[in-house]
């Protein structure tokens, strides 16, 4: 079973692209977008494998047997290129895009497509995006650029306008639940899907990582800081070890839920349904001005996460301000 077949919500956009390939009208540039946790990277990877396959099955899937497929599986296909940030949280730089453009200007080794994936494309700095624009405007023969992004609005309009949009859809609830039941044994699939904004792969990741237990533990740490029972420095030392700043991302979510509850008096519609009771109780104690200020601080911190800033000091600053109350 292919990656596409194993993720049924990917089938409709895949079929449209496979049809374009069979009709020999495949676009030279694609922008694959959609929220995190839907399988955009896997979709792009499978698309590259398909385009580089020498004997595709019914013109709709890579055969996984030919020389092209074997080279791709081994990670050394000479006509396949990937561009990503050199370090987590950093930008795709202009030199990386220039090297890619030079490679794509050469003739393909196998006489077929040359395929390049940029992921996440929205991490390109402005110089890199401008450099890529030249390649998008004057593509070489049989070249396909695949841009992958969860935040396509961050790309310059000039780049977006030169790509065919491929939106990966959020599956219907029934499809997502049925798929998750085949992957993980838990009776809280609806909760995990809600926390993942209905993205099945993100929900699966949360379920496999026992995220509900970890979220409850971290929320109680925040309550403990607020009540003076927990040391914010110690909590920050733990949270700063998260590779993707999970603690701060959850804190941003909880602050938005707390504000919604405080401003509306209603916990319906909040994102953190697993912590609704605790959020409701805490919201009644906190001041809106304080929460808005802390939300601004968390957003700034997350935006600066890839700039080399000291994560522990950044997290300490936020959690030290957390107990602040109205006078």
C-alpha positions as CSV (number, residue, x, y, z in Angstrom):
1,X,0.0,0.0,0.0
2,X,1.4,3.4,-1.0
3,X,1.6,6.4,1.3
4,X,-1.3,7.9,-0.6
5,X,-3.5,4.8,-0.3
6,X,-2.7,4.6,3.5
7,X,-3.9,8.2,4.0
8,X,-7.3,8.4,2.2
9,X,-7.7,12.2,2.5
10,X,-4.6,12.5,0.3
11,X,-6.3,10.6,-2.6
12,X,-8.4,13.4,-4.2
13,X,-5.5,15.9,-4.7
14,X,-3.2,13.0,-5.8
15,X,-5.6,11.8,-8.4
16,X,-5.8,15.3,-9.9
17,X,-2.0,15.5,-10.2
18,X,-1.7,12.0,-11.6
19,X,-4.3,12.9,-14.3
20,X,-2.3,16.0,-15.2
21,X,0.9,13.8,-15.5
22,X,-0.9,11.3,-17.8
23,X,-2.1,14.1,-20.0
24,X,1.4,15.6,-20.1
25,X,0.3,18.9,-18.7
26,X,2.0,18.7,-15.4
27,X,2.8,22.2,-13.9
28,X,6.4,23.3,-13.5
29,X,5.8,24.5,-9.9
30,X,3.4,23.4,-7.2
31,X,2.6,24.9,-3.8
32,X,1.4,22.1,-1.5
33,X,-0.3,23.7,1.5
34,X,-2.4,22.7,4.4
35,X,-2.2,22.8,8.2
36,X,0.4,20.7,10.1
37,X,-0.3,17.1,10.6
38,X,-2.0,16.3,7.3
39,X,1.0,14.6,5.5
40,X,2.1,17.4,3.1
41,X,5.8,16.2,3.3
42,X,4.9,12.6,2.6
43,X,2.6,13.7,-0.3
44,X,5.5,15.7,-1.8
45,X,7.9,12.9,-1.4
46,X,5.6,10.4,-3.0
47,X,5.0,12.9,-5.8
48,X,8.7,13.2,-6.5
49,X,9.0,9.3,-6.5
50,X,6.2,9.1,-9.0
51,X,7.6,11.7,-11.4
52,X,11.0,10.1,-11.3
53,X,9.6,6.5,-11.8
54,X,10.4,5.0,-15.2
55,X,7.4,2.7,-15.4
56,X,4.6,4.1,-13.3
57,X,1.7,1.8,-12.5
58,X,-1.3,2.8,-14.7
59,X,0.2,6.3,-14.8
60,X,-1.0,6.8,-11.2
61,X,1.7,5.5,-8.9
62,X,5.4,4.8,-8.8
63,X,6.3,1.1,-9.6
64,X,8.9,0.9,-6.8
65,X,10.9,-1.6,-9.0
66,X,12.6,0.4,-11.7
67,X,16.1,2.0,-11.6
68,X,14.6,5.4,-10.8
69,X,12.5,4.1,-7.9
70,X,15.5,2.1,-6.5
71,X,17.7,5.2,-6.7
72,X,15.0,7.3,-5.0
73,X,14.6,4.7,-2.2
74,X,18.3,4.7,-1.7
75,X,18.4,8.5,-1.4
76,X,20.8,9.1,-4.2
77,X,18.6,9.8,-7.3
78,X,20.7,12.3,-9.3
79,X,17.6,14.2,-10.5
80,X,16.0,14.7,-7.1
81,X,16.9,17.7,-4.9
82,X,15.7,18.9,-1.5
83,X,16.1,22.2,0.2
84,X,15.4,22.8,3.9
85,X,16.8,25.0,6.6
86,X,20.3,24.0,7.5
87,X,19.4,24.2,11.2
88,X,16.0,23.7,13.0
89,X,14.2,27.1,13.2
90,X,16.6,28.9,10.8
91,X,15.8,30.2,7.3
92,X,16.4,28.8,3.9
93,X,19.2,31.0,2.6
94,X,19.8,32.6,-0.8
95,X,23.0,30.5,-1.3
96,X,21.0,27.3,-1.0
97,X,18.5,28.4,-3.6
98,X,21.2,29.6,-5.9
99,X,22.9,26.1,-5.7
100,X,19.5,24.5,-6.5
101,X,19.0,26.8,-9.5
102,X,22.5,25.9,-10.8
103,X,21.7,22.2,-10.4
104,X,18.3,22.5,-12.1
105,X,19.9,24.3,-15.1
106,X,21.7,21.1,-16.0
107,X,20.2,18.4,-18.2
108,X,18.6,15.6,-16.3
109,X,20.6,12.4,-15.9
110,X,17.8,10.1,-16.8
111,X,16.2,12.1,-19.5
112,X,13.1,12.6,-17.5
113,X,12.0,15.0,-14.8
114,X,14.2,16.9,-12.4
115,X,12.3,17.4,-9.1
116,X,13.1,19.7,-6.2
117,X,11.2,20.0,-2.9
118,X,11.5,23.1,-0.7
119,X,10.2,22.4,2.8
120,X,9.1,24.5,4.5
121,X,9.1,26.9,1.7
122,X,7.8,29.8,3.9
123,X,11.1,29.6,5.8
124,X,12.9,31.2,2.8
125,X,14.3,34.6,3.6
126,X,13.5,37.4,1.2
127,X,16.7,37.1,-0.8
128,X,16.2,33.3,-1.2
129,X,12.6,33.9,-2.3
130,X,13.7,36.5,-4.9
131,X,16.3,34.1,-6.2
132,X,13.8,31.3,-6.5
133,X,11.5,33.6,-8.4
134,X,13.9,33.7,-11.3
135,X,13.8,30.0,-11.6
136,X,10.0,30.0,-11.4
137,X,9.8,32.6,-14.2
138,X,12.1,30.8,-16.5
139,X,12.0,27.1,-15.6
140,X,14.2,24.7,-17.5
141,X,12.6,21.8,-19.4
142,X,11.1,18.9,-17.4
143,X,11.8,20.7,-14.1
144,X,9.2,20.5,-11.3
145,X,9.5,22.7,-8.2
146,X,7.5,21.5,-5.2
147,X,7.0,24.1,-2.4
148,X,5.6,22.7,0.8
149,X,4.1,25.1,3.4
150,X,1.7,25.2,6.3
151,X,1.8,29.0,6.1
152,X,1.7,29.9,2.4
153,X,0.6,33.4,3.3
154,X,4.2,34.1,4.4
155,X,5.5,33.5,0.9
156,X,5.7,36.5,-1.4
157,X,2.7,36.9,-3.6
158,X,5.0,36.8,-6.6
159,X,6.1,33.3,-5.7
160,X,2.6,32.0,-4.9
161,X,1.2,33.3,-8.1
162,X,3.7,31.3,-10.2
163,X,2.8,28.0,-8.5
164,X,-0.3,25.8,-9.0
165,X,-2.0,25.5,-5.6
166,X,-2.5,22.0,-4.1
167,X,-4.4,22.2,-0.9
168,X,-4.3,19.2,1.3
169,X,-7.8,18.9,2.9
170,X,-8.7,18.3,6.5
171,X,-10.6,15.0,6.4
172,X,-14.1,14.6,7.7
173,X,-14.4,13.5,11.3
174,X,-15.6,10.0,10.4
175,X,-12.7,9.3,8.0
176,X,-10.2,10.7,10.5
177,X,-11.5,8.6,13.4
178,X,-11.7,5.4,11.3
179,X,-8.1,5.9,10.2
180,X,-6.9,6.6,13.7
181,X,-8.6,3.4,15.0
182,X,-6.4,1.4,12.7
183,X,-3.2,3.1,14.1
184,X,-3.7,3.5,17.9
185,X,-5.8,1.9,20.7
186,X,-7.4,4.7,22.7
187,X,-10.9,5.7,23.6
188,X,-10.1,9.4,23.4
189,X,-9.7,9.9,19.6
190,X,-12.2,12.7,19.5
191,X,-10.2,14.7,22.1
192,X,-6.9,14.1,20.3
193,X,-8.4,15.2,17.0
194,X,-9.8,18.3,18.6
195,X,-6.4,19.2,20.0
196,X,-4.8,18.5,16.6
197,X,-7.3,20.7,14.8
198,X,-8.7,17.6,13.1
199,X,-5.3,16.7,11.6
200,X,-5.0,12.9,11.8
201,X,-1.2,12.6,11.8
202,X,-0.9,15.2,14.5
203,X,-3.6,13.5,16.5
204,X,-1.7,10.2,16.1
205,X,1.5,11.8,17.3
206,X,-0.3,13.3,20.4
207,X,-1.9,9.9,21.2
208,X,1.3,8.0,20.9
209,X,3.1,10.5,23.1
210,X,0.4,10.4,25.8
211,X,-0.1,14.1,25.3
212,X,-3.2,14.3,27.5
213,X,-1.1,13.3,30.6
214,X,1.7,15.6,29.7
215,X,-0.6,18.5,29.0
216,X,-2.3,18.0,32.4
217,X,1.1,17.9,34.1
218,X,2.2,21.1,32.5
219,X,-1.1,22.9,33.1
220,X,-0.8,22.0,36.8
221,X,2.7,23.4,36.8
222,X,1.3,26.7,35.6
223,X,-1.4,26.7,38.2
224,X,1.3,25.9,40.8
225,X,3.4,28.9,39.6
226,X,0.3,31.1,39.8
227,X,-0.4,30.0,43.3
228,X,3.2,30.3,44.4
229,X,3.7,26.5,44.9
230,X,6.0,26.0,41.9
231,X,9.4,27.6,41.0
232,X,9.1,29.2,37.6
233,X,12.8,28.9,37.0
234,X,12.7,25.1,37.5
235,X,9.7,24.8,35.2
236,X,11.4,26.9,32.6
237,X,14.5,24.7,32.7
238,X,12.3,21.7,31.9
239,X,10.2,23.4,29.2
240,X,13.2,24.9,27.4
241,X,14.4,21.4,26.5
242,X,11.4,21.0,24.1
243,X,12.7,20.8,20.5
244,X,9.6,22.6,19.2
245,X,8.8,24.7,22.3
246,X,5.8,22.5,23.0
247,X,5.3,24.1,26.5
248,X,5.1,27.7,25.1
249,X,2.9,26.6,22.2
250,X,0.5,25.0,24.7
251,X,0.7,28.1,26.9
252,X,-0.3,30.3,23.9
253,X,-3.3,28.0,23.3
254,X,-4.3,28.1,27.0
255,X,-4.0,31.9,27.2
256,X,-6.3,32.2,24.2
257,X,-8.8,29.8,25.9
258,X,-8.5,31.7,29.2
259,X,-9.3,35.0,27.5
260,X,-12.2,33.5,25.6
261,X,-13.7,32.2,28.9
262,X,-13.0,35.4,30.8
263,X,-14.5,37.6,28.0
264,X,-17.5,35.5,27.2
265,X,-18.1,33.6,30.5
266,X,-18.4,30.4,28.5
267,X,-15.9,27.5,28.0
268,X,-17.7,26.2,25.0
269,X,-15.7,26.5,21.8
270,X,-12.3,26.5,23.6
271,X,-9.5,24.5,22.1
272,X,-8.2,22.8,25.2
273,X,-11.3,20.6,25.8
274,X,-9.2,18.2,27.8
275,X,-8.6,20.9,30.4
276,X,-11.9,22.8,30.3
277,X,-12.6,22.6,34.0
278,X,-9.2,23.8,35.1
279,X,-9.2,26.6,32.5
280,X,-12.6,27.7,33.6
281,X,-11.4,27.9,37.3
282,X,-8.2,29.7,36.4
283,X,-9.9,32.2,34.1
284,X,-12.0,33.5,36.9
285,X,-8.8,34.4,38.9
286,X,-6.8,36.1,36.2
287,X,-6.9,39.6,34.8
288,X,-7.5,40.2,31.1
289,X,-4.8,42.8,30.8
290,X,-2.2,40.5,32.3
291,X,-3.2,37.7,29.9
292,X,-3.1,39.9,26.8
293,X,0.4,41.0,27.8
294,X,1.5,37.4,28.4
295,X,0.0,36.3,25.1
296,X,2.0,39.0,23.3
297,X,5.2,37.9,25.1
298,X,4.6,34.2,24.1
299,X,3.9,35.2,20.5
300,X,7.1,37.2,20.3
301,X,9.1,34.4,21.8
302,X,7.8,31.8,19.3
303,X,8.6,34.2,16.4
304,X,12.1,34.6,17.7
305,X,12.7,30.9,18.3
306,X,14.9,30.3,15.3
307,X,17.1,33.4,15.8
308,X,19.5,31.8,18.2
309,X,18.0,33.3,21.3
310,X,18.6,31.5,24.6
311,X,15.5,29.4,25.0
312,X,15.8,28.9,28.7
313,X,16.2,32.6,29.5
314,X,13.3,33.3,27.1
315,X,11.1,30.8,28.9
316,X,12.1,32.0,32.3
317,X,11.1,35.6,31.4
318,X,7.6,34.4,30.4
319,X,7.0,32.1,33.4
320,X,8.4,34.6,35.9
321,X,5.7,37.0,34.6
322,X,3.0,34.4,34.8
323,X,2.1,34.9,38.5
324,X,1.5,38.6,37.9
325,X,-2.0,39.6,39.1
326,X,-4.0,42.8,39.4
327,X,-3.3,44.9,42.4
